[in-house]
Amino acid sequence: MSAAPVKAMIMAAGRGERMRPLTDTLPKPLLTVHGTPLMQWHMEALARGGFCQLVINTAWLGDRIVDQFGSVFELQGASPLTGSLLNLERVTIAYSHEGRDFGGALETAGGIVRALPCLGEVFWVMAGDIFAPDFRFTQSAVDHFMASGKLAHLWLVPNPEHHPQGDFGLTPDGLALNDAPQKHTYSTIGLYRATLFAPPYCDIPAGNPNGVKAALVHLLRAAIDQGRISAERYQGAWTDVGTPQRLQALNQQSARSRP
């Protein structure tokens, strides 16, 4: 097991076409739920779990994300004695600027491979435009994954109305399946091993110097066929904030405090 701290990548490069006109002037991960940018909910949860080194990929209006968070993000909390704000965790952020380098987003696998030299052997990945306020990023999950020898571990959620067919099945002993009578939706939260992004699953060179666009699902399906991907169901609150209506519905719910 590596002694290096495990990093996390937040995917934040997409255009957010279905969220227009909201995303005409703001990248989708900066849209707010209860006053907090979507991607910041992840950043805070990661920091609380002890994962304080982040990589964020950008494309559409990426400078707005840099302006919002810079290279250091301070996780704040209230003092139990005085109620004043205290800086609890210091998160460092590196950026992979796909828009600057290639003129647009490189899709999921292409973006991860582009950032791979910054990520290490094992790392978290999640989309910056999902809302999962109850998810816990834990070292125990990382330790279990590292000991498993699997190439990725995925958290699956119940199928939402807009995605009734689901993505992957699940065996009783925790292996992801491509074909199953019951499928669940991939939450976009997962632990990954860098070797998934190398041959035979991926032929894009580390760092993706040519800006190849590629989807992650094809790598996952190939590795699932070989029994190399594990998964588990996640029953906590989860929303794919894919339309203005879903964002509005979230903000109409009772505001929830940080865990």
N, C-alpha and C positions, 0 to 999 in steps of 0.2 A: 504494500500500500504506500502510495506517495505521501511524503510529509508536507508537500506544498499545499497551501490553502486551495480549496475547490472554488472555482470562479463560477459566475453565472452570466448567461447571455440573454438579454431582453431584445426580442425582435421588434424593431420599430421603424422599418424602412418603407412600409407599404403606403400606397396612395390613399386608400380609404374611399374608393369611388362610391360605395353604397352609403357613405356618411355625408356626402355632399348635400347642401353647401357648407356644412360645418367644417369640413376638411379642406375647403378652398383656401383658408387662411391659417389653419392650425393642423399640425400632424395629428392623426387619430389618437396616438397614445397620450397626448396632452389634453384631450377632452376630459372633463372632470366629472367625477361621481362624488357627491356630497362635498364639493369644493376641493377635492384632491385629484390631480391628474391620474388617469388610469394606470400608467406605468409606475407611478410613485407608490401605489399600493403594493406592487411587487417589490419595489426597492426597500420599502420599510419591512416587509415580511422577511425578505432575505437577510437584512441586517439583524433582525431579531433572532434569526436562526444562526447567526455567526458568519454569514457569507457576505463579506464586505468588499469584494473585488468584482466589479461588474464590467461587462463589455456590452455596448449598445450599438447596433447597426442603424444607420440612418440613410435616407434618400430624400423623399418628399419633405421639403421644409425642414431638413435636418438641423439647420442652424438654430431653429427655434428650440429644439431639444437641448442643444449645447448651451444656449443662453439660459435655459431654465435651470439646468443642473450643474453645468460646468464640469470640472474634473474631480470635484469633491462634493459629496452630499452628506449633510449632518442630519442624522436621525434624532429628532427631539422628542422629549417626553416631559410630563409635569412632575415636579418634585412632590413626593407624598407629604412633605412637611410644610412647604410654602406655596405650592401650586405654581411656582414659576417654571419656565421652560428650561430644561437641561439638555445638553447635547449628549446623547447616549451612545451613539455609534458613528464612526467616521467611515463613509463608503467612498472608495476611489472608483473612478469611471474612466474607461478607455473607450474610444469611439472607432467604429469601422464605417467610414464615410463612402458608401457605395455610390451615392448620387454624385459626389465630387469626383470620384475616380472613374466611374463608368457611365454616368448620366442617368442612372436609375437603379431601382432595386434589383437584386440578384436572385430573388425568390428565397425559399427557406434553406435548402441545402447549399445553394450557391453562396448565400450570406454567411452560413455557419463556416463553410470552408474558407471563405475570405478572412474570417476572424480567427480561424483555428490556431495560428501561431501565438495568439494572445490568451488562449483558453486552457491549455494544459491537457492532460490525459483524460480526466473525468471532469464534467461540468454540467451545470443545470442549463436548461433552455426553456423559455416560455415566450408566448406572444405578448406584446405590450398592450394589446387591445382587448384582453379578456379581464373580467372582474371575478376574482376568487378570493374574497377577503378573509376566509377562514382557513385557507391552505397554510400548512406549516412546512417550512423548509428545514429539515432536521439533519444533523450529522449522522444519526442512526440510519436514516434512509441511504445516505451516501455510503456508509460503511457496509451495509447489507449489499448494495449494488456492486461495490468494488470487489467484494468477496464472491459474488455470484458468477463472474466471468461473462455475463451478458454484455451485449453491445449497447443496449438502451433499456431503460425502464420507464414505462408510460403510465400516466394517471388518466383513467377513463371515466367519463361522466355519463349520466343518463341522457338519452338522445333528446335534444330540444326540438320544438315543433318545426323549426326551419331545417332540421337535418335528421329526419326520422329514420333513415336507413343506417345511420351509424358508420363507424369506420373499421373497428376491429372486434373480434371475439376474444374470449378469455377462457382458458382452461381452469379446472379446479385448483391446479398447482401453480397458477400464475404465469402461464405463457400466453403471449398475444397470438391471435389467429387471424389469418386473412379470410378464411371461410368458416362461418359458424351460423347456426340458426338464429342466434341472438347476438347482435353487435352493439357496441357502445361507442360513444363519440370521444375522440382523443381531445383531451382538455387543452392541449398545446404545452402542458407542463411535463417535463421529462428530465431524466438523468441520461447522459450520453457519454460514450467512450470515443475518443478520437479515432480509433481504428475502424469505426463504422464509416468514416469519411475518407477511406483509403480503399484501394483494390482489395477484394473483387467487387465491393459494393459501390464504390465511387471512384471515378477515374480523373477527377479534377485535382490538379496539384494543390498542395497545402498553400493557403494564401490566395488561391484563385487569381493568379496574376492576369489572366485574360478576361476576367469578368464574366465567366460562364454562368448563365441562369439555369438553375436546376431545382426541382421540387424534392422535398424530404421524403414524401410518401413512397417514392419508388425505392429508395434505399431501405426504408423500414420494411416494405413488403418483401424484398429480397431476403433480408435477414430473418424476418418472421418465418419464411419458408424453411429456413435452416434451424429453427428453434432457438434463435439467438436474442430474441426480444422478450423481456418480461413485462408484466403490467399488473395493475390493481385498480379496483373501482374506487372512485372518490365521490362521496355523497354530500359534501359541503356545498354551500352556495357557489354558483358558477354561472356566469353569463358571457356569451360571445357578443360583445357590444358591436354588432355589425350594422345596425341601422339607427337613425335618429330616434325612432320610436322605442327601441330597446334602451337607449341611453336615457330618454325621458322617463321611462317606466322605472328604471333604477333610481333616478333622482327623486321620484315621487314616493318611493318607499321611505320608511323611517330611517333617518340618518343613524349610522352605527358608529360607535366609538372604536378606536384602535384596540386590538387585543392587548 
